[in-house]
Amino acid sequence: MTIHTVRSADGTSIAFETTGKGPPLILVGGAFCDRTAPTSGTPLAALLAHRFTVFSYDRRGRGDSGDTPPHAPEREEEDLAAIITAAGGSAAVFGNSSGGLLALDAAARGLPISKLVVYEPPVILDADRARAFEGLAKQLDEAAAGNRRSEAVELYFTKVMQVPAPAVEQMRKAPMWAGLEHLAHTLSYDLRITARGPSRLEQLPAVRAATLVMDGGASPDWMRQAIQTLARAIPGARYRTLEGQTHAVDPKALARALEEFLGE
């Protein structure tokens, strides 16, 4: 596929690919994701290409996109706006994990999103935890700036995702670890989006797009309860559980759910 670029409002170059024919659909990835990620990039796009023109893009700082400091979540909303413009001025949007929070915030600000689907957006309802994430984001920035990329990745897994230390140690030995380190400087970006915490719920009533909020039936109860609370804050939003799925959702299950909702 051909790589295209658009200029965001601050001049940052944002890279994207398109595949398929039909109404435009933009995929927004979360932490550790570029436009090749299975659940928010070209593999998912390939499953949807028979129904939609799918846009897979590199969020700023990733893949072939540029990065203009300092980072702010609002700049990423402007990046998404630039992709929507490239898609014709209006598009359906799917956001996975923290990419779902980014998409929700953009919709609340009035971006021309025709339909919105999010899978397990990590909404934080505990204000103290949200404040702690702000401090942790600074630690991630310092680790990445000091070229301590492995430290930043480990910090994100243990403190944010709450993965047990022995499991992280096993991951460090896997070939995928180098790819995670490559994206270490963007981890604070996702954390700052997540750290908006419970105040996000106050803005979600401004979302006007028809919205589907999904979670996995095998995900932890605390996560699912928070996502249900988020869904209730969006006017007219539907809530759906993909049975047997976790945060590491099967792209085929996602594709089926997206087709059903977006094809209505």
C-alpha positions as a Markdown table, in Angstrom:
| # | Residue | x | y | z |
|---|---|---|---|---|
| 1 | Met | 0.0 | 0.0 | 0.0 |
| 2 | Thr | 1.1 | 3.6 | -0.7 |
| 3 | Ile | 2.0 | 5.8 | 2.3 |
| 4 | His | 0.3 | 9.2 | 2.3 |
| 5 | Thr | 0.8 | 12.1 | 4.5 |
| 6 | Val | -1.2 | 15.1 | 5.8 |
| 7 | Arg | -0.2 | 18.1 | 7.8 |
| 8 | Ser | -1.7 | 18.6 | 11.2 |
| 9 | Ala | -2.6 | 22.0 | 12.5 |
| 10 | Asp | 0.9 | 22.5 | 14.1 |
| 11 | Gly | 2.6 | 21.4 | 10.9 |
| 12 | Thr | 3.4 | 17.8 | 12.0 |
| 13 | Ser | 3.4 | 15.3 | 9.2 |
| 14 | Ile | 1.0 | 12.4 | 9.8 |
| 15 | Ala | 1.4 | 9.2 | 7.8 |
| 16 | Phe | -1.5 | 7.0 | 6.7 |
| 17 | Glu | -2.5 | 4.2 | 4.4 |
| 18 | Thr | -5.8 | 3.4 | 2.8 |
| 19 | Thr | -7.3 | 0.1 | 1.7 |
| 20 | Gly | -10.7 | -1.0 | 0.4 |
| 21 | Lys | -13.7 | 0.7 | -1.1 |
| 22 | Gly | -16.8 | 2.2 | 0.5 |
| 23 | Pro | -17.6 | 4.7 | 3.3 |
| 24 | Pro | -14.5 | 6.0 | 5.1 |
| 25 | Leu | -13.5 | 4.4 | 8.4 |
| 26 | Ile | -10.5 | 5.6 | 10.4 |
| 27 | Leu | -8.7 | 3.3 | 12.9 |
| 28 | Val | -7.0 | 4.9 | 16.0 |
| 29 | Gly | -4.5 | 2.7 | 17.9 |
| 30 | Gly | -3.6 | 2.8 | 21.6 |
| 31 | Ala | -0.3 | 2.4 | 23.5 |
| 32 | Phe | 2.5 | 0.4 | 21.8 |
| 33 | Cys | 0.6 | 0.7 | 18.5 |
| 34 | Asp | 1.5 | 2.1 | 15.1 |
| 35 | Arg | -0.5 | 1.6 | 11.8 |
| 36 | Thr | 0.5 | -2.0 | 11.6 |
| 37 | Ala | -1.1 | -3.1 | 14.9 |
| 38 | Pro | -3.4 | -6.1 | 14.6 |
| 39 | Thr | -6.4 | -4.6 | 16.4 |
| 40 | Ser | -6.2 | -1.0 | 15.0 |
| 41 | Gly | -4.0 | -1.1 | 11.9 |
| 42 | Thr | -3.6 | -2.8 | 8.5 |
| 43 | Pro | -4.5 | -6.3 | 9.7 |
| 44 | Leu | -7.9 | -5.1 | 10.9 |
| 45 | Ala | -8.2 | -2.9 | 7.8 |
| 46 | Ala | -7.8 | -5.9 | 5.6 |
| 47 | Leu | -10.8 | -7.6 | 7.2 |
| 48 | Leu | -12.9 | -4.5 | 6.6 |
| 49 | Ala | -11.7 | -3.5 | 3.2 |
| 50 | His | -14.6 | -5.3 | 1.4 |
| 51 | Arg | -17.1 | -2.8 | 3.0 |
| 52 | Phe | -15.1 | 0.4 | 3.8 |
| 53 | Thr | -12.3 | 2.6 | 2.7 |
| 54 | Val | -10.1 | 2.1 | 5.8 |
| 55 | Phe | -7.6 | 4.6 | 6.9 |
| 56 | Ser | -4.8 | 3.2 | 9.1 |
| 57 | Tyr | -2.5 | 6.0 | 10.5 |
| 58 | Asp | 0.6 | 6.4 | 12.6 |
| 59 | Arg | -0.2 | 8.6 | 15.6 |
| 60 | Arg | 2.4 | 11.3 | 16.1 |
| 61 | Gly | 5.8 | 10.0 | 17.2 |
| 62 | Arg | 5.2 | 6.6 | 15.6 |
| 63 | Gly | 6.1 | 4.9 | 12.4 |
| 64 | Asp | 6.4 | 7.4 | 9.5 |
| 65 | Ser | 4.7 | 10.3 | 11.3 |
| 66 | Gly | 6.5 | 13.3 | 12.6 |
| 67 | Asp | 6.5 | 14.6 | 16.2 |
| 68 | Thr | 6.5 | 18.2 | 17.3 |
| 69 | Pro | 7.2 | 18.9 | 21.0 |
| 70 | Pro | 5.7 | 19.5 | 23.5 |
| 71 | His | 3.1 | 16.8 | 23.3 |
| 72 | Ala | -0.5 | 17.6 | 24.2 |
| 73 | Pro | -3.6 | 15.4 | 23.8 |
| 74 | Glu | -5.2 | 18.3 | 21.9 |
| 75 | Arg | -2.6 | 18.1 | 19.2 |
| 76 | Glu | -3.5 | 14.4 | 18.6 |
| 77 | Glu | -7.2 | 15.4 | 18.2 |
| 78 | Glu | -6.0 | 17.9 | 15.5 |
| 79 | Asp | -4.1 | 15.0 | 13.9 |
| 80 | Leu | -7.3 | 13.0 | 13.7 |
| 81 | Ala | -9.1 | 16.0 | 12.3 |
| 82 | Ala | -6.5 | 16.1 | 9.5 |
| 83 | Ile | -7.1 | 12.5 | 8.7 |
| 84 | Ile | -10.8 | 13.1 | 8.6 |
| 85 | Thr | -10.3 | 15.9 | 6.2 |
| 86 | Ala | -8.2 | 13.6 | 4.0 |
| 87 | Ala | -11.0 | 11.1 | 4.2 |
| 88 | Gly | -13.4 | 13.6 | 2.6 |
| 89 | Gly | -14.5 | 15.7 | 5.6 |
| 90 | Ser | -16.5 | 13.2 | 7.6 |
| 91 | Ala | -15.8 | 9.6 | 8.6 |
| 92 | Ala | -16.6 | 6.8 | 11.0 |
| 93 | Val | -13.9 | 6.2 | 13.6 |
| 94 | Phe | -12.8 | 3.2 | 15.6 |
| 95 | Gly | -10.6 | 3.6 | 18.6 |
| 96 | Asn | -8.9 | 0.8 | 20.5 |
| 97 | Ser | -7.9 | 1.2 | 24.1 |
| 98 | Ser | -6.4 | 4.7 | 24.7 |
| 99 | Gly | -7.1 | 5.4 | 21.1 |
| 100 | Gly | -10.7 | 5.0 | 22.0 |
| 101 | Leu | -10.4 | 7.8 | 24.6 |
| 102 | Leu | -8.7 | 10.0 | 22.0 |
| 103 | Ala | -11.5 | 9.3 | 19.6 |
| 104 | Leu | -14.2 | 10.1 | 22.3 |
| 105 | Asp | -12.5 | 13.3 | 23.2 |
| 106 | Ala | -12.3 | 14.4 | 19.6 |
| 107 | Ala | -16.0 | 13.5 | 19.1 |
| 108 | Ala | -16.9 | 15.6 | 22.2 |
| 109 | Arg | -15.1 | 18.5 | 20.7 |
| 110 | Gly | -17.3 | 18.3 | 17.6 |
| 111 | Leu | -15.1 | 16.6 | 15.0 |
| 112 | Pro | -17.2 | 15.4 | 12.0 |
| 113 | Ile | -17.4 | 11.8 | 13.1 |
| 114 | Ser | -20.4 | 10.0 | 11.5 |
| 115 | Lys | -20.3 | 6.9 | 13.8 |
| 116 | Leu | -17.9 | 6.0 | 16.6 |
| 117 | Val | -16.9 | 2.7 | 18.0 |
| 118 | Val | -14.5 | 2.2 | 20.9 |
| 119 | Tyr | -13.1 | -1.0 | 22.4 |
| 120 | Glu | -12.1 | -1.0 | 26.1 |
| 121 | Pro | -11.2 | 2.6 | 26.5 |
| 122 | Pro | -9.3 | 2.7 | 29.8 |
| 123 | Val | -11.4 | 5.3 | 31.5 |
| 124 | Ile | -10.1 | 6.1 | 35.0 |
| 125 | Leu | -12.8 | 6.9 | 37.6 |
| 126 | Asp | -10.5 | 7.3 | 40.6 |
| 127 | Ala | -9.3 | 10.9 | 40.7 |
| 128 | Asp | -6.3 | 10.0 | 42.8 |
| 129 | Arg | -5.1 | 7.4 | 40.4 |
| 130 | Ala | -5.6 | 9.9 | 37.5 |
| 131 | Arg | -3.3 | 12.4 | 39.3 |
| 132 | Ala | -0.7 | 9.7 | 39.9 |
| 133 | Phe | -0.7 | 9.0 | 36.2 |
| 134 | Glu | 0.3 | 12.6 | 35.5 |
| 135 | Gly | 3.4 | 12.1 | 37.7 |
| 136 | Leu | 4.1 | 8.7 | 36.1 |
| 137 | Ala | 3.9 | 10.3 | 32.6 |
| 138 | Lys | 6.8 | 12.6 | 33.7 |
| 139 | Gln | 8.8 | 9.6 | 34.7 |
| 140 | Leu | 8.2 | 8.0 | 31.4 |
| 141 | Asp | 9.3 | 11.2 | 29.6 |
| 142 | Glu | 12.5 | 11.3 | 31.6 |
| 143 | Ala | 13.3 | 7.6 | 31.0 |
| 144 | Ala | 12.8 | 7.9 | 27.2 |
| 145 | Ala | 14.8 | 11.2 | 27.1 |
| 146 | Gly | 17.6 | 9.5 | 28.9 |
| 147 | Asn | 17.5 | 6.6 | 26.4 |
| 148 | Arg | 16.3 | 4.3 | 29.1 |
| 149 | Arg | 13.7 | 2.8 | 26.8 |
| 150 | Ser | 13.5 | -0.6 | 28.4 |
| 151 | Glu | 12.9 | 1.0 | 31.8 |
| 152 | Ala | 10.1 | 3.1 | 30.3 |
| 153 | Val | 8.4 | 0.0 | 28.8 |
| 154 | Glu | 8.8 | -1.9 | 32.1 |
| 155 | Leu | 7.4 | 1.0 | 34.1 |
| 156 | Tyr | 4.3 | 1.2 | 31.8 |
| 157 | Phe | 3.6 | -2.5 | 32.1 |
| 158 | Thr | 4.0 | -2.7 | 35.9 |
| 159 | Lys | 2.6 | 0.6 | 37.0 |
| 160 | Val | -0.1 | 1.3 | 34.4 |
| 161 | Met | -1.2 | -2.1 | 33.1 |
| 162 | Gln | -0.4 | -3.8 | 36.4 |
| 163 | Val | 1.4 | -6.7 | 34.8 |
| 164 | Pro | 3.2 | -8.8 | 37.5 |
| 165 | Ala | 7.0 | -8.3 | 37.5 |
| 166 | Pro | 7.8 | -11.9 | 36.7 |
| 167 | Ala | 5.6 | -11.8 | 33.6 |
| 168 | Val | 7.3 | -8.6 | 32.5 |
| 169 | Glu | 10.7 | -10.3 | 33.0 |
| 170 | Gln | 9.6 | -13.0 | 30.6 |
| 171 | Met | 8.4 | -10.5 | 28.1 |
| 172 | Arg | 11.8 | -8.8 | 28.1 |
| 173 | Lys | 13.3 | -12.0 | 26.7 |
| 174 | Ala | 10.9 | -12.1 | 23.8 |
| 175 | Pro | 11.7 | -10.7 | 20.3 |
| 176 | Met | 8.8 | -8.3 | 20.6 |
| 177 | Trp | 10.5 | -6.3 | 23.3 |
| 178 | Ala | 12.7 | -4.4 | 20.9 |
| 179 | Gly | 9.6 | -3.2 | 19.1 |
| 180 | Leu | 8.1 | -2.0 | 22.3 |
| 181 | Glu | 11.2 | -0.1 | 23.2 |
| 182 | His | 11.0 | 1.6 | 19.8 |
| 183 | Leu | 7.7 | 3.2 | 20.9 |
| 184 | Ala | 8.7 | 4.0 | 24.5 |
| 185 | His | 8.8 | 7.8 | 23.9 |
| 186 | Thr | 5.1 | 7.7 | 23.1 |
| 187 | Leu | 3.9 | 5.9 | 26.2 |
| 188 | Ser | 3.5 | 9.2 | 28.1 |
| 189 | Tyr | 1.3 | 10.4 | 25.3 |
| 190 | Asp | -1.2 | 7.6 | 26.0 |
| 191 | Leu | -0.9 | 8.0 | 29.7 |
| 192 | Arg | -1.7 | 11.8 | 29.6 |
| 193 | Ile | -4.8 | 11.0 | 27.5 |
| 194 | Thr | -5.8 | 8.4 | 30.1 |
| 195 | Ala | -5.0 | 10.7 | 33.0 |
| 196 | Arg | -7.9 | 13.0 | 32.3 |
| 197 | Gly | -9.8 | 10.7 | 34.7 |
| 198 | Pro | -13.4 | 11.2 | 35.9 |
| 199 | Ser | -13.6 | 14.8 | 34.4 |
| 200 | Arg | -13.9 | 13.1 | 31.0 |
| 201 | Leu | -17.4 | 11.9 | 31.9 |
| 202 | Glu | -18.6 | 15.6 | 32.2 |
| 203 | Gln | -17.7 | 16.2 | 28.5 |
| 204 | Leu | -19.0 | 13.0 | 27.0 |
| 205 | Pro | -22.6 | 14.2 | 26.8 |
| 206 | Ala | -21.4 | 16.5 | 24.0 |
| 207 | Val | -20.8 | 13.5 | 21.8 |
| 208 | Arg | -23.3 | 13.5 | 19.0 |
| 209 | Ala | -22.1 | 10.6 | 16.8 |
| 210 | Ala | -23.9 | 7.3 | 17.0 |
| 211 | Thr | -21.6 | 5.4 | 19.4 |
| 212 | Leu | -20.9 | 1.8 | 20.2 |
| 213 | Val | -18.9 | 1.0 | 23.4 |
| 214 | Met | -17.5 | -2.5 | 23.6 |
| 215 | Asp | -15.6 | -4.6 | 26.1 |
| 216 | Gly | -14.5 | -8.2 | 26.4 |
| 217 | Gly | -16.4 | -10.8 | 28.4 |
| 218 | Ala | -13.2 | -12.2 | 29.8 |
| 219 | Ser | -11.8 | -8.8 | 30.9 |
| 220 | Pro | -11.6 | -7.9 | 34.6 |
| 221 | Asp | -14.9 | -6.9 | 36.2 |
| 222 | Trp | -13.5 | -3.5 | 37.4 |
| 223 | Met | -12.5 | -2.6 | 33.9 |
| 224 | Arg | -15.9 | -3.6 | 32.5 |
| 225 | Gln | -17.8 | -1.7 | 35.2 |
| 226 | Ala | -15.8 | 1.5 | 34.4 |
| 227 | Ile | -16.5 | 1.1 | 30.6 |
| 228 | Gln | -20.2 | 0.6 | 31.3 |
| 229 | Thr | -20.1 | 3.9 | 33.3 |
| 230 | Leu | -18.5 | 5.6 | 30.4 |
| 231 | Ala | -21.1 | 4.2 | 28.0 |
| 232 | Arg | -23.9 | 5.6 | 30.1 |
| 233 | Ala | -22.4 | 9.1 | 29.9 |
| 234 | Ile | -22.7 | 9.2 | 26.1 |
| 235 | Pro | -26.2 | 10.1 | 24.8 |
| 236 | Gly | -27.8 | 7.1 | 23.1 |
| 237 | Ala | -24.7 | 5.0 | 23.2 |
| 238 | Arg | -24.9 | 1.3 | 22.8 |
| 239 | Tyr | -22.9 | -1.1 | 25.0 |
| 240 | Arg | -21.8 | -4.5 | 23.8 |
| 241 | Thr | -19.7 | -7.3 | 25.2 |
| 242 | Leu | -17.6 | -9.5 | 22.9 |
| 243 | Glu | -17.9 | -12.8 | 24.7 |
| 244 | Gly | -14.6 | -14.6 | 25.5 |
| 245 | Gln | -12.5 | -11.7 | 24.5 |
| 246 | Thr | -9.9 | -9.8 | 26.6 |
| 247 | His | -8.1 | -6.5 | 26.1 |
| 248 | Ala | -6.0 | -8.4 | 23.5 |
| 249 | Val | -9.1 | -8.8 | 21.3 |
| 250 | Asp | -9.3 | -11.0 | 18.2 |
| 251 | Pro | -9.3 | -8.8 | 15.1 |
| 252 | Lys | -11.9 | -11.0 | 13.5 |
| 253 | Ala | -14.3 | -10.5 | 16.4 |
| 254 | Leu | -13.7 | -6.8 | 16.2 |
| 255 | Ala | -14.3 | -6.7 | 12.4 |
| 256 | Arg | -17.6 | -8.6 | 12.7 |
| 257 | Ala | -18.9 | -6.1 | 15.4 |
| 258 | Leu | -17.7 | -3.1 | 13.4 |
| 259 | Glu | -19.5 | -4.3 | 10.2 |
| 260 | Glu | -22.7 | -4.9 | 12.1 |
| 261 | Phe | -22.8 | -1.5 | 13.7 |
| 262 | Leu | -21.4 | 0.6 | 10.9 |
| 263 | Gly | -23.4 | -1.2 | 8.3 |
| 264 | Glu | -26.8 | -0.3 | 9.8 |
